[in-house]
Amino acid sequence: MSEQQRTWPARLVVLLPYAWLAAFVLAPFLIALKISLSQTALAQPPYLPVFDLTAGWQGVKDFLAGLAPDNYQLLVTGSLYVGSYLRSLTIAAASTAMLLLAGFPIAYALARMPPRLQSVLVVLVILPFWTSFLIRVYAWINILQREGLLNQALLALGIVDEPLAWLSSDTAIYIGIVYSYLPFMVLPIYATLEKLDESLLEAAADLGCRPWKAFWLVTVPLSLPGVAAGALLCFIPIVGEFVIPDLLGGSEQMMIGQVLWTEFFANRDWPAASAVAVVLLCLLIVPVVIYQQMQLREIEENR
């Protein structure tokens, strides 16, 4: 067998992921980009121009002439879109910080548990995923409503004198997001901390380092890859979240996922919805690229 024949399986293994990305990532993105440069029309599909292969070269010229960036100008000038983007980024950043504060202690405790218990506790962390996401969000409606379990518990404990309005507020959104995305923060940090070499902490103690200082100078820096991975896993989907803010939040201010759904399904404005989606994707690529560059820099430093 020749060297070229032996390399074909290796080439195929490399080409398959690229083919998958081209078919299911690049092609849909190009379609959305094309629609975002179109104009809304009362037709099927509800936008113009539509590429017509039977018109020949003239059809191609007419198609290109009909494309315009008007929808992107609308995103910049429209207060609804700018406010929705800013609100989504703010809620995603704040929620990610809350998830880190809640998830790091859980992941640290899991990593410090005996090996026999770790597998059981990890299963408990991912156990909510065995139930439908939509059902879990609806359950929070029952918990947070005025006569719900949360207000009943607060009244029974004497913490409040009358039921509080939890639903249709940012507080309810944060509660739903932190509950739903907590495993995405816990598991990457746990995977990093579980591999931590205990001898490093012992060496720090031998050198006179107090436990809290050893934690801050040894454990935290070594856990940063897991923290970064968990932050990305949470931040990126939270920015485009639709179900939680739609069911638990109010209707006064919308996140960008709600705006996208409204433009696409309610207003039937596919070009505007596509422009919203394209800009959202470009915004979310930024933290991924930054994380990738950090990983490459770390690999080069460790060589």
N, C-alpha and C positions, 0 to 999 in steps of 0.2 A: 504494500500500500504506500502510495507516494505521500510526501509531506503535505501537499495541497489537499489530498483526500482526507488526511487525518485532521486537518484544521477545519473542515466543513462543519462537523458537529459543534465545535467550539464557536464558530462564527454564527451558527444558527441559534445557539443559546444566547449570544449577545444580541442578535438582531430581533429575537422575539419580543423582549421588553420594549424595544424602540418601536416595533410595529404596533404593539398594544397601545403605547402612549400616543402614537400618531393617529390611530383609529379612534380612540376613545377620549383623548384629551385635546390634541391639536386640532383635529377636524371639527369637533363641536365648538371649540373656541373660535375658529375661523368663520364658522356659520354664524355664531353670535355676533362676531365683529362685523360681518357683512350686513346683518339685519340692523345693527346699531347705526350704520351709515345710511339706512334707508329712510323712507318717509311713510308715515301712517296712512293707510288707505282703507276705504270700505270695500274690501275684496277678500278673496281667499287664495293665498294667505293675506293677512291684513297689513301688507306693506308693499311699497314699490321702490325701486324696480325689481322685477323678477328676471332672473337669467334665463334666456330662451336660446337653446342650442340650435333650433331650426332657423333662426334669423341670420346665422352666419356671422361674419366679421362686423357687420353693421349692428347686429344685436349686441355684440360685445362692447362696441363703442357707446351705444345707447345705455347699456347697463352701467358702464363706468361713469358716464356723464350724469347719471341719476343719483350717484352716491354723494353724500354731503355730511359734514360733521355737525349738523344743526343740533342733534340730540346731546352731544357732548357740551355744546355751548349752553344748552338748557340746564344741564347738570350743574354748571358753574354758577349760573345766574339765578337758578331757582332755589329759594330759601328752604323749600321742603327737602330737596335732595342733599344740600350742604348740611342742614341740621340733622338729617337722618344719618349721614356718614359720621358726623362728629359724635352724635349720641351713641351710635353703635361702637365706635372706637373707644369712647369713654367707658361705656358699660363693660366692654370686653376687657379693657385694661384693669378696671377696678375688680371685676369678677376674677380675673386671673390672679391678681394679688391676694384676694380672699381665699382662692383655692390653694395658693401656695402656703398661706398661713395655716390653713386647716389641713392640707395634705402632707406637708413635710413632717409634722409630729407623728402622723399616722404611719407614714412610710418608715420613719426612723424606729418607731416602736415595733413594726413588723420585722425590720431587719435585725433587731436585737432579741427577738423571740427565739426560743429553741427551734431547731430545724423541723421537729415533728409538728409544731403548731403553725409554722409559717404557711405551709400549703393550705391548711384549713382556713386560716385568716385571710389569705389571698382569695380563696373561693368566696368568702363572705363579702370581700370588697367588690368583687365582680358579680355577686348574686343579683343585684338590681337589674343587670342587663338581661336576666332571664325573663323579665316582665316587659311588656310593650312600653316603649318610651311615652307614647300618648296616654296610656292608662296611668302611668306614674305622674304625669303632669296634671291629669284630671283629679288624681287623688289629692294633690296639693290644693286644688280648688276647694275640696271638701274640708281640708285642714285649715285653710286660711280664711274661709268665709266667716261672716259675722257671727254665726252660731256654730262655727267649726270647733274642732278639737283644740286648736291653739288658744282661742279665746276662752274656752271652757276651762282649760288648764290654768291659764293666767288668773281667771276669776276665782277658781278654787283655791289657788295659792295666795290670793289676796294681793297680787302684784298690781292689778288694775281694778278700777271700780266699775267700769263699763266696757263692753266689747270694743275692740279697736278695729279700724278699717284697714285690713291688710291687703285685700285684693285690689286690682286696678291701681297699683302703685309700683314705684321702682323697687321698693323693699321686697315685694313679692317676686319680681323678676330676678333679683339677686338670690333670693332663697331658692327659687327653682333652678337657676343656672348652677349654683354651687352644689346643690344636691345632685343634679344630673351629670355634671362633668367631674365630680370629685375623683372617681376611679381613674380618669385620664391623667390626673396629676399625681395620684398616689403610686400607680404602678411603675412609671418610668423612674421616679425617685427611688422607690424600693429596689428596683433592678440594679441601680447604681450603688446604693448603700449596702445591698446584700453582698456585693463583691469587694467591699472595703476590707483592706488588710488590717486585722486587729493589732498586729505587731506595731503598726505606726502609732496607734494610740498608746500602746504600752511604752514605746520609745519616748513619746512625749511626756508621759507620766514619770519615767525614769529621769528625765531631764528637768523635772521640777515643774512641769506644766500642770496647772489645775484642770479638773475635768471640763469646766465650762470653756476655758481657754483652748484646750485641746479640741473640743467640739468646734469652736469657731475657726481655729487655725488649720485643722486637719480635716474634720468631717465635712464641714460646709464647702470648702474649695473642691474637694474630691466629688461632691455630690452635684456640682454645677452642671455637668452634662445632662444628668437626669432632670434637673430643674429646668434647663433650657428646653429639653424635649417635651416635658410636661406642659410648660408654658405655651409652646407652639401648638401642641395637641388641643389645648383648651382655647387659646386666644383666637385661632383661625376660625373654627366653627362657630364660636360665640358671636363673632362679628356679623355673620350671616344668619344668626338664629331667627327663626320665625315662630315656631310653635309656642315657646315659653312666653315671649313678650305678648303674643296675640291672645293667649288664654289667661295669663296672670297679670299682665300689665294693662295700663289704661290706653284709651284711644286718642288722647290729646297729642302725644308725641310718639312717633313710630320709629322703630329701628329699620335699617336698610332692607332687611329681609322682608318686612311687612310692606315696605314701599314697592319692592320688586314684585311681590305677589299681587298687590293692588293694580299695578300698571299692566301686568301680564294678563290676569284673569278678569278683573273687574272693569278696567278701562280699555282692555284689548289693544293697548298701545305697545306692541311688540318691539318696535325700534327703541323707545325710551327704556323699556325693561331690559333690553339687550345691552344698551349703553350703561345702565346701572350695574349689570352683571360684569361687564368687561372692566369697568373702573374698579369694582370691588375685587376682582381677581388680580388686577395689577397692584392694588394696595396690599393684598395678602401675600403676594410674591416677595415683597420687600423683606419681611422678617425671615422668610425661608432662606433667601439669598444671604442675609446677614449670618444666620445660623450655620449655613454651609461654609461660608468663608471662615468663621470661627473654628469649625471642625477641621478644615484644611490647615489652618494656621497651627492648631494644636498638634496635628499629625506631623507637620514639618518640624515643630519644636522638639517632639519626642524622638526624632530620628537620631 
